[in-house]
């Protein structure tokens, strides 16, 4: 495993797992959210985002996390391994709710200087609503995508619980 893509629904722990993989294997970690979001929660133009991702993944060894379909051709085609965090909805929702509350309370700075707010958490742009909109879609989408010939080269690691993910990570060398 030299080039690893970590995917899963919002709140599944992609970034946390990717950070741990990065530390265990001593390889760079690339967080797609950091390349996508600009100040004031504005999204990067697709060509700018693709350029940032291509540059970040130009090396021979890395772990990248995120689900952006507009750069999937860049991430999955270059990856040799795909780690799919496919956790139960209740686990994912609980994690996402705790993370959102923590970020609102602590005013943790995110990408591009952005911060989560109570107003945003309760709006139509809520990350919690995003989970409801995308959770089942992602669970249906990934098996179909992974059957495509262009992704046949990927070694797929399908992790279905936090315990299985922890065990896999501990055995990673």
MIDOSE-1310 file (N, C-alpha, C; in nm, 2 decimals, decimal comma, always signed):
residues 173
xxxx	+0,09/-0,12/+0,00/+0,00/+0,00/+0,00/+0,09/+0,12/+0,00; +0,08/+0,19/-0,11/+0,16/+0,31/-0,13/+0,08/+0,44/-0,15; -0,04/+0,41/-0,21/-0,13/+0,52/-0,24/-0,27/+0,48/-0,21; -0,32/+0,54/-0,10/-0,45/+0,49/-0,04/-0,55/+0,59/-0,04
xxxx	-0,67/+0,56/-0,08/-0,79/+0,64/-0,08/-0,89/+0,59/+0,03; -0,92/+0,68/+0,12/-1,01/+0,65/+0,23/-1,15/+0,71/+0,19; -1,25/+0,63/+0,18/-1,38/+0,69/+0,15/-1,49/+0,64/+0,25; -1,60/+0,70/+0,25/-1,71/+0,67/+0,34/-1,80/+0,79/+0,35
xxxx	-1,91/+0,77/+0,41/-2,01/+0,88/+0,42/-1,95/+0,98/+0,52; -2,02/+1,10/+0,52/-1,99/+1,21/+0,61/-1,99/+1,16/+0,75; -1,89/+1,19/+0,83/-1,89/+1,15/+0,97/-1,84/+1,01/+1,00; -1,80/+0,93/+0,90/-1,76/+0,80/+0,92/-1,62/+0,78/+0,98
xxxx	-1,55/+0,89/+0,98/-1,41/+0,89/+1,04/-1,30/+0,88/+0,93; -1,33/+0,92/+0,81/-1,23/+0,91/+0,70/-1,10/+0,99/+0,74; -1,11/+1,11/+0,78/-1,00/+1,19/+0,81/-0,92/+1,14/+0,93; -0,98/+1,10/+1,03/-0,92/+1,04/+1,15/-0,84/+0,91/+1,11
xxxx	-0,91/+0,82/+1,03/-0,84/+0,70/+0,99/-0,72/+0,73/+0,90; -0,74/+0,82/+0,80/-0,63/+0,86/+0,71/-0,51/+0,92/+0,79; -0,54/+1,00/+0,89/-0,43/+1,05/+0,97/-0,35/+0,94/+1,04; -0,43/+0,84/+1,09/-0,36/+0,73/+1,16/-0,28/+0,64/+1,06
xxxx	-0,34/+0,62/+0,94/-0,26/+0,55/+0,83/-0,14/+0,62/+0,80; -0,15/+0,75/+0,78/-0,04/+0,84/+0,75/+0,08/+0,82/+0,85; +0,04/+0,82/+0,98/+0,14/+0,81/+1,08/+0,20/+0,67/+1,09; +0,12/+0,57/+1,07/+0,17/+0,43/+1,08/+0,26/+0,40/+0,96
xxxx	+0,23/+0,45/+0,84/+0,31/+0,42/+0,72/+0,41/+0,53/+0,69; +0,40/+0,64/+0,77/+0,49/+0,75/+0,74/+0,48/+0,80/+0,60; +0,36/+0,83/+0,56/+0,33/+0,88/+0,42/+0,25/+1,01/+0,44; +0,25/+1,10/+0,34/+0,17/+1,22/+0,35/+0,02/+1,19/+0,35
xxxx	-0,05/+1,28/+0,42/-0,19/+1,27/+0,43/-0,25/+1,39/+0,35; -0,34/+1,37/+0,26/-0,41/+1,47/+0,19/-0,56/+1,47/+0,22; -0,61/+1,58/+0,27/-0,75/+1,59/+0,31/-0,82/+1,67/+0,20; -0,91/+1,61/+0,12/-0,97/+1,67/+0,01/-1,05/+1,79/+0,05
xxxx	-1,11/+1,79/+0,17/-1,19/+1,91/+0,22/-1,10/+2,03/+0,23; -0,97/+2,01/+0,27/-0,88/+2,13/+0,28/-0,85/+2,19/+0,14; -0,86/+2,10/+0,03/-0,83/+2,15/-0,10/-0,96/+2,21/-0,17; -1,07/+2,17/-0,11/-1,20/+2,21/-0,17/-1,26/+2,34/-0,12
xxxx	-1,25/+2,36/+0,01/-1,31/+2,47/+0,07/-1,22/+2,59/+0,08; -1,28/+2,71/+0,04/-1,21/+2,84/+0,05/-1,28/+2,91/+0,16; -1,22/+3,03/+0,20/-1,29/+3,11/+0,30/-1,44/+3,14/+0,28; -1,51/+3,16/+0,39/-1,65/+3,18/+0,38/-1,73/+3,07/+0,32
xxxx	-1,68/+2,95/+0,34/-1,74/+2,82/+0,29/-1,77/+2,83/+0,14; -1,69/+2,90/+0,07/-1,70/+2,90/-0,08/-1,63/+2,78/-0,13; -1,69/+2,71/-0,23/-1,63/+2,60/-0,29/-1,53/+2,64/-0,40; -1,42/+2,56/-0,42/-1,33/+2,59/-0,53/-1,39/+2,56/-0,66
xxxx	-1,36/+2,63/-0,76/-1,40/+2,60/-0,90/-1,34/+2,46/-0,93; -1,42/+2,38/-1,01/-1,38/+2,24/-1,04/-1,24/+2,23/-1,09; -1,20/+2,32/-1,18/-1,07/+2,31/-1,24/-0,96/+2,34/-1,14; -0,99/+2,44/-1,05/-0,89/+2,47/-0,94/-0,88/+2,35/-0,85
xxxx	-0,99/+2,30/-0,81/-0,99/+2,18/-0,72/-0,91/+2,07/-0,78; -0,94/+2,03/-0,90/-0,87/+1,92/-0,97/-0,72/+1,95/-0,98; -0,68/+2,07/-1,01/-0,54/+2,11/-1,01/-0,48/+2,09/-0,87; -0,54/+2,13/-0,77/-0,49/+2,12/-0,63/-0,47/+1,97/-0,60
xxxx	-0,57/+1,89/-0,63/-0,57/+1,75/-0,60/-0,45/+1,68/-0,68; -0,45/+1,71/-0,81/-0,34/+1,65/-0,89/-0,20/+1,68/-0,84; -0,18/+1,80/-0,79/-0,05/+1,84/-0,74/-0,03/+1,77/-0,61; -0,13/+1,76/-0,52/-0,11/+1,70/-0,39/-0,09/+1,55/-0,40
xxxx	-0,14/+1,48/-0,51/-0,12/+1,34/-0,53/-0,01/+1,31/-0,63; +0,08/+1,40/-0,66/+0,18/+1,38/-0,76/+0,29/+1,29/-0,71; +0,30/+1,27/-0,58/+0,41/+1,19/-0,52/+0,38/+1,04/-0,54; +0,47/+0,96/-0,50/+0,46/+0,81/-0,51/+0,38/+0,75/-0,39
xxxx	+0,38/+0,82/-0,28/+0,32/+0,76/-0,16/+0,23/+0,87/-0,09; +0,11/+0,83/-0,06/+0,01/+0,92/+0,01/-0,11/+0,84/+0,06; -0,18/+0,91/+0,14/-0,32/+0,86/+0,18/-0,41/+0,98/+0,17; -0,52/+0,97/+0,10/-0,61/+1,08/+0,07/-0,75/+1,04/+0,13
xxxx	-0,82/+1,14/+0,18/-0,96/+1,10/+0,23/-1,06/+1,20/+0,17; -1,17/+1,15/+0,13/-1,28/+1,23/+0,08/-1,36/+1,16/-0,02; -1,48/+1,22/-0,05/-1,58/+1,15/-0,14/-1,61/+1,24/-0,27; -1,53/+1,33/-0,30/-1,56/+1,42/-0,41/-1,56/+1,35/-0,55
xxxx	-1,68/+1,34/-0,61/-1,69/+1,27/-0,74/-1,61/+1,34/-0,85; -1,60/+1,47/-0,84/-1,53/+1,54/-0,95/-1,38/+1,52/-0,95; -1,32/+1,46/-0,85/-1,18/+1,42/-0,85/-1,16/+1,27/-0,83; -1,27/+1,19/-0,84/-1,25/+1,05/-0,82/-1,16/+0,99/-0,92
xxxx	-1,17/+1,04/-1,05/-1,08/+0,99/-1,15/-0,93/+1,01/-1,11; -0,90/+1,12/-1,04/-0,77/+1,14/-1,00/-0,72/+1,06/-0,88; -0,81/+1,05/-0,78/-0,78/+0,98/-0,66/-0,78/+0,83/-0,68; -0,89/+0,77/-0,73/-0,90/+0,63/-0,75/-0,81/+0,57/-0,85
xxxx	-0,79/+0,64/-0,96/-0,71/+0,59/-1,07/-0,56/+0,58/-1,02; -0,52/+0,67/-0,94/-0,38/+0,67/-0,89/-0,36/+0,58/-0,77; -0,47/+0,56/-0,69/-0,46/+0,48/-0,57/-0,43/+0,33/-0,61; -0,37/+0,26/-0,51/-0,35/+0,12/-0,53/-0,45/+0,04/-0,43
xxxx	-0,49/+0,12/-0,33/-0,58/+0,06/-0,22/-0,69/+0,16/-0,19; -0,81/+0,11/-0,17/-0,93/+0,19/-0,13/-0,98/+0,13/+0,00; -0,99/+0,21/+0,10/-1,04/+0,17/+0,23/-1,18/+0,24/+0,24; -1,28/+0,15/+0,25/-1,42/+0,20/+0,26/-1,47/+0,18/+0,40
xxxx	-1,49/+0,30/+0,47/-1,55/+0,30/+0,60/-1,70/+0,30/+0,58; -1,76/+0,18/+0,61/-1,90/+0,16/+0,58/-1,96/+0,12/+0,72; -1,98/+0,23/+0,80/-2,02/+0,21/+0,94/-2,18/+0,22/+0,95; -2,24/+0,16/+1,05/-2,38/+0,17/+1,07/-2,42/+0,32/+1,08
xxxx	-2,54/+0,35/+1,03/-2,59/+0,49/+1,04/-2,59/+0,54/+1,18; -2,63/+0,46/+1,28/-2,64/+0,52/+1,42/-2,50/+0,55/+1,47; -2,40/+0,48/+1,43/-2,26/+0,51/+1,47/-2,21/+0,64/+1,40; -2,24/+0,65/+1,27/-2,20/+0,77/+1,20/-2,27/+0,89/+1,24
xxxx	-2,40/+0,88/+1,26/-2,48/+1,00/+1,31/-2,43/+1,04/+1,45; -2,41/+0,95/+1,54/-2,36/+0,99/+1,67/-2,23/+1,06/+1,66; -2,14/+1,01/+1,59/-2,00/+1,07/+1,57/-2,02/+1,21/+1,51; -2,10/+1,22/+1,41/-2,11/+1,35/+1,34/-2,18/+1,45/+1,43
xxxx	-2,28/+1,41/+1,51/-2,34/+1,50/+1,60/-2,25/+1,55/+1,70; -2,17/+1,46/+1,76/-2,07/+1,50/+1,86/-1,96/+1,59/+1,80; -1,92/+1,56/+1,69/-1,82/+1,64/+1,62/-1,87/+1,78/+1,59; -1,99/+1,79/+1,54/-2,05/+1,92/+1,51/-2,07/+2,00/+1,63
xxxx	-2,12/+1,95/+1,74/-2,14/+2,02/+1,86/-2,00/+2,07/+1,92; -1,90/+1,98/+1,91/-1,77/+2,02/+1,96/-1,72/+2,14/+1,88; -1,73/+2,13/+1,75/-1,68/+2,24/+1,66/-1,75/+2,37/+1,68; -1,88/+2,36/+1,70/-1,96/+2,48/+1,73/-1,92/+2,54/+1,86
xxxx	-1,91/+2,46/+1,96/-1,87/+2,51/+2,10/-1,73/+2,57/+2,10; -1,63/+2,49/+2,05/-1,49/+2,54/+2,06/-1,45/+2,63/+1,95; -1,54/+2,65/+1,85/-1,51/+2,74/+1,73/-1,38/+2,70/+1,67; -1,36/+2,57/+1,66/-1,24/+2,51/+1,59/-1,23/+2,56/+1,45
xxxx	-1,11/+2,61/+1,41/-1,09/+2,66/+1,28/-1,07/+2,54/+1,18; -1,14/+2,54/+1,07/-1,14/+2,44/+0,97/-1,07/+2,50/+0,85; -1,08/+2,43/+0,74/-1,02/+2,47/+0,61/-1,06/+2,61/+0,57; -0,96/+2,69/+0,52/-0,99/+2,82/+0,47/-1,03/+2,92/+0,58
xxxx	-1,00/+2,88/+0,70/-1,04/+2,97/+0,82/-1,19/+2,95/+0,85; -1,26/+2,86/+0,79/-1,40/+2,84/+0,82/-1,43/+2,78/+0,96; -1,54/+2,81/+1,01/-1,58/+2,75/+1,14/-1,73/+2,71/+1,13; -1,76/+2,60/+1,20/-1,90/+2,56/+1,20/-1,97/+2,65/+1,30
xxxx	-2,10/+2,68/+1,27/-2,18/+2,76/+1,36/-2,31/+2,69/+1,39; -2,38/+2,73/+1,49/-2,51/+2,67/+1,53/-2,61/+2,70/+1,41; -2,60/+2,82/+1,36/-2,69/+2,86/+1,25/-2,67/+2,77/+1,13; -2,54/+2,74/+1,09/-2,51/+2,65/+0,98/-2,56/+2,51/+1,01
xxxx	-2,53/+2,47/+1,14/-2,57/+2,33/+1,18/-2,72/+2,30/+1,17; -2,80/+2,41/+1,18/-2,94/+2,40/+1,18/-3,00/+2,44/+1,05; -2,92/+2,47/+0,95/-2,97/+2,53/+0,82/-2,99/+2,42/+0,72; -3,03/+2,45/+0,60/-3,05/+2,36/+0,49/-2,91/+2,31/+0,44
xxxx	-2,80/+2,38/+0,48/-2,67/+2,34/+0,45/-2,60/+2,26/+0,56; -2,68/+2,21/+0,65/-2,63/+2,14/+0,77/-2,56/+2,01/+0,73; -2,44/+1,99/+0,79/-2,37/+1,86/+0,76/-2,45/+1,74/+0,81; -2,53/+1,76/+0,91/-2,62/+1,66/+0,96/-2,73/+1,62/+0,86
xxxx	-2,78/+1,72/+0,79/-2,88/+1,69/+0,69/-2,81/+1,62/+0,57; -2,69/+1,66/+0,54/-2,61/+1,60/+0,44/-2,59/+1,45/+0,46; -2,57/+1,42/+0,58/-2,56/+1,27/+0,62/-2,69/+1,20/+0,58; -2,80/+1,26/+0,62/-2,93/+1,19/+0,59/-2,95/+1,18/+0,44
xxxx	-2,91/+1,28/+0,36/-2,93/+1,28/+0,22/-2,83/+1,18/+0,14; -2,72/+1,16/+0,20/-2,62/+1,08/+0,13/-2,58/+0,94/+0,18; -2,62/+0,91/+0,30/-2,57/+0,79/+0,37/-2,61/+0,67/+0,28; -2,74/+0,65/+0,25/-2,78/+0,53/+0,18/-2,74/+0,54/+0,03
xxxx	-2,73/+0,65/-0,02/-2,68/+0,67/-0,16/-2,54/+0,62/-0,17; -2,45/+0,66/-0,08/-2,31/+0,61/-0,08/-2,30/+0,46/-0,07; -2,38/+0,40/+0,02/-2,38/+0,26/+0,04/-2,42/+0,18/-0,08; -2,51/+0,24/-0,16/-2,55/+0,18/-0,29/-2,44/+0,21/-0,40
xxxx	-2,39/+0,32/-0,40/-2,30/+0,37/-0,50/-2,16/+0,30/-0,51; -2,10/+0,28/-0,39/-1,96/+0,23/-0,39/-1,95/+0,09/-0,45; -2,04/-0,01/-0,42/-2,02/-0,14/-0,48/-2,04/-0,13/-0,63; -2,12/-0,05/-0,68/-2,14/-0,03/-0,83/-2,01/+0,03/-0,89
xxxx	-1,96/+0,13/-0,83/-1,84/+0,20/-0,88/-1,72/+0,10/-0,88; -1,71/+0,02/-0,77/-1,60/-0,06/-0,76/-1,60/-0,18/-0,85; -1,71/-0,20/-0,92/-1,72/-0,31/-1,02/-1,67/-0,26/-1,16; -1,65/-0,13/-1,17/-1,61/-0,07/-1,30/-1,47/-0,12/-1,34
xxxx	-1,44/-0,15/-1,46/-1,31/-0,19/-1,50/-1,20/-0,10/-1,47; -1,22/+0,03/-1,47/-1,12/+0,13/-1,44/-1,07/+0,13/-1,30; -1,15/+0,06/-1,21/-1,11/+0,05/-1,07/-1,07/-0,09/-1,03; -1,06/-0,18/-1,13/-1,03/-0,32/-1,10/-0,89/-0,34/-1,03
xxxx	-0,80/-0,24/-1,05/-0,67/-0,25/-0,99/-0,67/-0,22/-0,84; -0,77/-0,17/-0,79/-0,78/-0,13/-0,65/-0,79/-0,26/-0,55; -0,71/-0,26/-0,45/-0,73/-0,35/-0,34/-0,83/-0,29/-0,25; -0,95/-0,35/-0,23/-1,05/-0,28/-0,15/-1,06/-0,34/-0,01
xxxx	-1,05/-0,25/+0,09/-1,06/-0,30/+0,22/-1,19/-0,23/+0,28; -1,29/-0,32/+0,30/-1,43/-0,28/+0,34/-1,44/-0,30/+0,49; -1,44/-0,18/+0,57/-1,45/-0,19/+0,71/-1,59/-0,15/+0,76; -1,65/-0,24/+0,83/-1,79/-0,22/+0,86/-1,82/-0,19/+1,01
xxxx	-1,72/-0,17/+1,09/-1,74/-0,13/+1,23/-1,62/-0,06/+1,28; -1,64/+0,02/+1,38/-1,52/+0,09/+1,44/-1,42/-0,02/+1,50; -1,47/-0,13/+1,55/-1,38/-0,23/+1,61/-1,30/-0,30/+1,50; -1,36/-0,33/+1,38/-1,29/-0,39/+1,27/-1,19/-0,29/+1,22
xxxx	-1,22/-0,16/+1,21/-1,13/-0,06/+1,16/-1,01/-0,05/+1,25; -1,03/-0,05/+1,38/-0,92/-0,04/+1,48/-0,83/-0,16/+1,47; -0,89/-0,28/+1,46/-0,81/-0,40/+1,44/-0,72/-0,40/+1,31; -0,79/-0,36/+1,20/-0,71/-0,35/+1,08/-0,60/-0,25/+1,09
xxxx	-0,62/-0,13/+1,15/-0,52/-0,03/+1,17/-0,40/-0,08/+1,25; -0,43/-0,15/+1,36/-0,33/-0,21/+1,45/-0,24/-0,30/+1,37; -0,30/-0,38/+1,28/-0,22/-0,48/+1,20/-0,15/-0,42/+1,08; -0,17/-0,29/+1,05/-0,11/-0,23/+0,94/+0,04/-0,20/+0,96
x	+0,11/-0,25/+0,86/+0,26/-0,23/+0,87/+0,31/-0,18/+0,73
